[in-house]
């Protein structure tokens, strides 16, 4: 896990930007929506595994697909049950 050590301002709550590298798919950081600067990065080797994992979530308010192949990204997007992709 990496996070920034700096903050701006002296008042209020501060949560540093954090990347969580390859957490288990069943962990809360993956299964629940986080409303802060936290990003779990999950590695996959198969697109079917990606779609199954993304669709096996109780919340799924939003998802993003990053790809150099726009047509493939559009095909995957249509198969997701997320609110916004």
Secondary structure as GFF3:
##gff-version 3
##sequence-region A 1 85
A	DSSP	beta_strand	2	3	.	.	.	ID=ss1
A	DSSP	beta_strand	18	21	.	.	.	ID=ss2
A	DSSP	alpha_helix	28	31	.	.	.	ID=ss3
A	DSSP	beta_strand	38	41	.	.	.	ID=ss4
A	DSSP	alpha_helix	47	55	.	.	.	ID=ss5
A	DSSP	alpha_helix	70	79	.	.	.	ID=ss6
###
